[in-house]
Amino acid sequence: MNMLKVGDKVPDFSAKDQDGNTINLSDYKGKKLVVFFYPKANTPGCTAEACNLRDNYKELQAQGYELLGVSADSEKKQSNFKNKYEFPFPLLADEDHTVINTFGVWGPKKFMGREYDGIHRTTFVIDGEGVVENVIEKVKTKDHAAQILA
């Protein structure tokens, strides 16, 4: 796993969101962007994390942040997840791992004694010039907005 670090310039990327719209990193030029990676839509931890960001969205926006959620789920799964919980931010359906590999968050994981490859729950805060300002690897799913705003 070769994860982006603070100070790295994020390579431009494009991916489809839950509605099939193409989202590019360059769309956020001049804005602070929070890109949060989560393993799977509609699972307890991912739901808690995304709902916490939703509930604090106005405060995040007041601080100048835009949000993008990313997982390897299909557009349909992302769309269902977004509509079910009324998320005000796009969810990227990164089935081919373009964005996941750009940020370097795919790698070996352990769960209940099993080892497998998957998405590491990680959040990147990117400045208006596309440079990583902060990397949150120990995500507190129920209090994630506070970690970003801290």
C-alpha positions in Angstrom: 0.0 0.0 0.0 1.5 3.3 -1.1 -0.8 5.9 0.6 -0.7 9.6 -0.1 0.9 11.6 2.7 0.6 15.2 4.0 2.3 17.4 1.4 1.7 15.1 -1.6 -0.1 16.6 -4.6 -3.1 14.5 -5.5 -3.0 13.2 -9.1 -6.1 14.4 -11.0 -8.8 11.7 -11.1 -12.2 11.2 -12.5 -14.9 8.7 -11.5 -18.7 8.3 -11.7 -20.9 9.2 -8.8 -24.1 7.5 -7.7 -26.0 9.0 -10.6 -23.5 8.3 -13.3 -22.1 11.9 -13.4 -18.4 12.2 -13.9 -16.6 13.9 -11.0 -13.1 15.2 -11.4 -10.6 16.3 -8.8 -10.2 19.5 -10.9 -13.9 20.3 -10.2 -12.8 21.2 -6.7 -9.9 23.5 -7.6 -9.8 26.4 -5.2 -11.9 24.6 -2.6 -11.0 22.5 0.4 -12.0 18.9 -0.3 -12.6 16.0 2.2 -12.3 12.6 0.4 -13.4 9.8 2.7 -13.0 6.2 1.8 -15.2 3.6 3.3 -15.3 -0.2 2.8 -18.9 -0.8 1.9 -22.2 1.1 1.6 -25.0 0.3 4.1 -22.7 -1.4 6.6 -22.9 -0.2 10.3 -19.5 1.6 10.5 -19.8 3.2 7.1 -23.4 4.3 7.8 -22.4 5.8 11.1 -19.4 7.6 9.5 -21.4 9.0 6.5 -24.4 10.0 8.7 -22.1 11.9 11.1 -20.7 13.8 8.2 -24.2 14.5 6.9 -25.3 15.7 10.3 -22.4 18.1 10.5 -22.4 19.0 6.8 -23.5 22.6 7.3 -20.7 23.2 9.7 -18.2 21.6 7.4 -19.5 23.8 4.5 -19.3 26.9 6.8 -15.6 26.0 7.2 -15.2 25.8 3.4 -15.2 22.1 3.0 -16.7 20.0 0.1 -17.1 16.3 0.7 -16.7 13.2 -1.5 -17.4 9.7 -0.3 -15.6 6.8 -2.1 -16.0 3.0 -2.1 -15.8 0.2 -4.6 -19.6 -0.2 -4.6 -21.7 0.0 -7.8 -23.5 3.2 -8.8 -26.8 1.5 -7.9 -25.5 0.6 -4.3 -24.1 4.1 -3.9 -27.4 5.6 -5.1 -29.5 3.5 -2.7 -27.1 4.4 0.2 -27.2 8.1 -0.6 -31.0 8.2 -1.0 -31.7 6.1 2.1 -29.8 8.4 4.3 -30.2 11.6 2.3 -26.6 12.5 2.0 -26.0 16.0 0.6 -22.6 15.0 -0.9 -21.7 12.7 -3.9 -20.6 9.1 -3.4 -18.2 7.8 -6.0 -18.7 4.3 -7.4 -15.1 3.4 -7.8 -15.6 -0.2 -9.0 -12.4 -0.2 -11.0 -10.4 1.2 -8.0 -9.1 4.2 -10.0 -9.5 6.6 -7.1 -8.8 4.0 -4.4 -5.4 3.3 -6.1 -4.7 7.0 -6.7 -4.9 7.5 -2.9 -3.3 4.2 -2.0 -6.0 2.9 0.4 -6.4 -0.6 -0.9 -4.4 -3.3 0.9 -4.3 -6.2 3.3 -6.7 -6.2 6.2 -7.7 -8.5 9.0 -11.2 -9.1 10.2 -12.1 -11.9 12.7 -8.8 -13.7 12.1 -9.3 -13.6 8.3 -6.8 -11.8 6.0 -8.0 -10.2 2.8 -7.5 -7.2 0.6 -9.9 -4.3 1.0 -10.4 -0.6 1.4 -8.8 1.0 4.5 -11.2 3.5 6.1 -9.1 6.7 5.6 -10.0 10.3 5.1 -7.9 12.9 3.2 -8.3 16.7 3.6 -7.1 18.4 0.4 -6.4 22.1 0.0 -7.6 24.3 -3.0 -4.4 23.5 -4.9 -4.9 19.7 -4.6 -2.3 19.1 -1.9 -3.0 16.8 1.0 -3.3 18.8 4.2 -4.3 16.0 6.6 -4.7 12.2 6.6 -7.0 10.6 9.1 -6.3 6.9 9.4 -7.9 6.2 12.8 -11.4 7.3 11.8 -13.9 7.6 14.6 -17.1 6.7 12.7 -19.5 8.3 15.1 -17.5 11.5 15.6 -15.7 11.9 12.3 -16.7 15.5 11.5 -15.0 16.6 14.7 -11.8 14.9 13.6 -11.9 16.9 10.3 -12.8 20.2 12.0 -10.2 19.8 14.8 
